[in-house]
Amino acid sequence: MEIPIPPTSPELKKNSIWLIAKIVLGLSLAVFLLSKTSLSELSGLAAQVSWIWLWATFVLFLLLSMLKAWQYHVLFDTDFPYLQILSVVILQNAVSNFVASSAGIAAYLTALRAEQGIKVRRSASVFIITKVGDLIAIWLGLIISLLFVWGQVEAVHNLVLFLIVLIGAGLAVFGATVLLRRKFVGILRGILERTGLLKFRLTQRLLEFAGALADFEQKDVIRIMLTASGLSCIYLILTFTWTYSSLHTFNLPVTMWVVVFVSSMLQLLSIIPVQVFGGLGLSEVASLYFFKLFGFPQGQLATVLVGMRLLFYLTNLVILIYLPLYPFLQNRSSGKAK
């Protein structure tokens, strides 16, 4: 994977228009969400808060950040200090959730290169391998949840089955790249050239990543993937628990398997690069639809989702306290090492 080339003026203009379109979409959907509730319901939101679940939500969000940092720490397999990579993860999450996911990724790559001199190619490879591990975990979570909620989600059976097959095919391609290496990459390049898909930048980037992956030692990639997938499964279980806790903070009587199904669908939706401000609007409207399958009233649910959005931003702001504290913790850690 090559170092990104600065965009030209036409590309900057195109990116700006695309960003504005995403912002308009997110804000429009947020307004739509607010139209589903009322001022009286919103004003009574604070009275619904369960303080025990609220504290649990804060703690779980902190654990999620710490676990993601530990995942990167393990996968980089270097002397990269954990406290430092935790600061990178918190910065990445803040930029992703308050701006856009693409900006968060850029912040992640830039921070690693500036602070540790880690090449963009390696940072990007670890990032993508981590995302593949996350995708495997989401895929498994979706399949397992269907064993418990299949009869309640009849309206989306075709969509869910399509997603399961599509993700399975993508993971099969990834596995073939790992096992067959350069031979498979050559076959894949030929297919993309014949179908005309190679002219797209996303396809080119994916092919570059496949080539970089094929250059790794097979046993190293398998070891890294097993580690990434295992940690991603733990991370996803913690994410489900955090979502469950967030919903119960506002006294929404939801079961864990409903949370697993809806969260898995939302995680897959987040892959589509149309979100800004941490999925503002899009995440909530999708949640309205998926939770409706389980009989939750739209008015009550809309109010809870507004509360969850505010809580989400608040927890992100609170955890940013770590960034100014990091130099102090680093100096203290260095002092103990001496």
FENJOVEN-V252717 format. One record per residue. N is the residue number from 1. PSI is psi as a letter, one per 30 degrees, with the letter a starting at -180 (* if undefined). Layout:
BEGIN
N,PSI
N,PSI
END
This chain:
BEGIN
1,k
2,l
3,k
4,k
5,k
6,k
7,k
8,l
9,e
10,e
11,e
12,e
13,e
14,e
15,e
16,e
17,e
18,e
19,e
20,e
21,e
22,e
23,e
24,e
25,e
26,e
27,e
28,e
29,e
30,e
31,e
32,e
33,e
34,f
35,f
36,f
37,a
38,l
39,e
40,e
41,e
42,e
43,f
44,g
45,e
46,e
47,f
48,f
49,k
50,j
51,e
52,e
53,e
54,e
55,e
56,e
57,e
58,e
59,e
60,e
61,e
62,e
63,e
64,e
65,e
66,e
67,e
68,e
69,e
70,e
71,e
72,e
73,e
74,e
75,e
76,f
77,h
78,a
79,g
80,j
81,k
82,e
83,e
84,e
85,f
86,e
87,e
88,e
89,e
90,e
91,e
92,e
93,e
94,e
95,e
96,e
97,f
98,f
99,c
100,l
101,e
102,e
103,e
104,e
105,e
106,e
107,e
108,e
109,e
110,e
111,e
112,e
113,e
114,e
115,e
116,f
117,g
118,k
119,k
120,e
121,e
122,e
123,e
124,e
125,e
126,e
127,e
128,e
129,e
130,e
131,e
132,e
133,e
134,e
135,e
136,e
137,e
138,e
139,e
140,e
141,e
142,e
143,e
144,e
145,e
146,f
147,f
148,f
149,g
150,e
151,f
152,f
153,h
154,e
155,f
156,g
157,e
158,e
159,e
160,e
161,e
162,e
163,e
164,e
165,e
166,e
167,e
168,e
169,e
170,e
171,e
172,e
173,e
174,e
175,e
176,e
177,e
178,e
179,e
180,f
181,b
182,e
183,e
184,e
185,e
186,e
187,e
188,e
189,e
190,e
191,e
192,e
193,e
194,e
195,f
196,g
197,f
198,f
199,f
200,k
201,e
202,e
203,e
204,e
205,e
206,e
207,e
208,e
209,e
210,e
211,e
212,e
213,e
214,f
215,f
216,l
217,k
218,e
219,e
220,e
221,e
222,e
223,e
224,e
225,e
226,e
227,e
228,e
229,e
230,e
231,e
232,e
233,e
234,e
235,e
236,e
237,e
238,e
239,e
240,e
241,e
242,e
243,e
244,e
245,e
246,e
247,e
248,f
249,e
250,g
251,h
252,j
253,i
254,k
255,l
256,e
257,f
258,e
259,e
260,e
261,e
262,e
263,e
264,e
265,e
266,e
267,e
268,e
269,e
270,f
271,e
272,k
273,h
274,g
275,k
276,l
277,h
278,h
279,g
280,k
281,e
282,e
283,e
284,e
285,e
286,e
287,e
288,e
289,e
290,e
291,f
292,f
293,f
294,g
295,g
296,k
297,k
298,e
299,e
300,e
301,e
302,e
303,e
304,e
305,e
306,e
307,e
308,e
309,e
310,e
311,e
312,e
313,e
314,e
315,e
316,e
317,e
318,e
319,f
320,f
321,f
322,e
323,e
324,f
325,f
326,e
327,e
328,e
329,e
330,e
331,e
332,e
333,e
334,e
335,e
336,e
337,e
338,*
END
